[in-house]
């Protein structure tokens, strides 16, 4: 999917820019760049999964599926 690839490419740039501007704060909070990147990619994957669900199922069914997915997350 082209749009997912573009989202991932944009996220790479965003990761770098945010780390350059806010890395000191993340490090003070115990985050390394790799921990920050891993957690951010996990969020992006979850968002893309929701987006694909919405695209396949349509509004009503996707809404129910997304609510169920979110309820199942810790």
PLY file of the C-alpha trace (Angstrom):
ply
format ascii 1.0
element vertex 74
property float x
property float y
property float z
element edge 73
property int vertex1
property int vertex2
end_header
0.00 0.00 0.00
1.47 3.27 -1.11
-0.09 5.35 1.64
1.26 3.06 4.37
4.71 3.33 2.84
4.43 7.11 2.82
3.28 7.09 6.44
6.30 5.00 7.39
8.66 7.28 5.48
7.19 10.34 7.16
7.54 8.63 10.53
11.28 8.08 9.96
11.75 11.80 9.44
9.52 12.64 12.38
11.43 10.29 14.68
14.70 12.00 13.84
13.37 15.55 14.12
11.60 14.90 17.44
14.67 13.16 18.85
16.93 16.04 17.84
14.62 18.56 19.50
13.52 16.52 22.53
16.08 13.74 22.96
17.43 15.29 26.16
14.00 15.03 27.78
13.51 11.46 26.58
16.93 10.45 27.91
16.12 12.08 31.26
12.99 9.93 31.35
15.04 6.78 30.74
14.33 6.42 27.03
17.07 5.67 24.55
16.53 6.56 20.91
15.88 2.88 20.15
13.29 2.53 22.91
11.59 5.70 21.69
11.67 4.44 18.08
10.36 0.98 19.05
7.44 2.42 21.03
6.61 4.92 18.29
6.64 2.21 15.60
4.34 0.07 17.75
1.86 2.97 17.87
2.13 3.50 14.11
1.52 -0.21 13.46
-1.59 -0.08 15.67
-2.87 2.99 13.82
-2.26 1.42 10.42
-4.03 -1.76 11.54
-7.05 0.31 12.56
-6.92 2.18 9.25
-6.86 -1.08 7.27
-9.77 -2.44 9.32
-11.76 0.69 8.60
-11.00 0.50 4.88
-12.04 -3.15 4.60
-15.12 -3.24 6.83
-16.64 0.19 6.35
-17.80 2.61 9.05
-20.20 0.64 11.28
-18.42 -2.71 11.33
-15.00 -1.08 11.58
-16.10 1.04 14.52
-17.16 -2.09 16.42
-13.92 -3.86 15.51
-11.76 -0.91 16.56
-13.57 -0.55 19.88
-13.06 -4.27 20.53
-9.33 -4.01 19.65
-8.84 -1.04 21.93
-10.67 -2.75 24.80
-8.39 -5.78 24.43
-5.17 -3.72 24.72
-3.51 -3.53 28.13
0 1
1 2
2 3
3 4
4 5
5 6
6 7
7 8
8 9
9 10
10 11
11 12
12 13
13 14
14 15
15 16
16 17
17 18
18 19
19 20
20 21
21 22
22 23
23 24
24 25
25 26
26 27
27 28
28 29
29 30
30 31
31 32
32 33
33 34
34 35
35 36
36 37
37 38
38 39
39 40
40 41
41 42
42 43
43 44
44 45
45 46
46 47
47 48
48 49
49 50
50 51
51 52
52 53
53 54
54 55
55 56
56 57
57 58
58 59
59 60
60 61
61 62
62 63
63 64
64 65
65 66
66 67
67 68
68 69
69 70
70 71
71 72
72 73
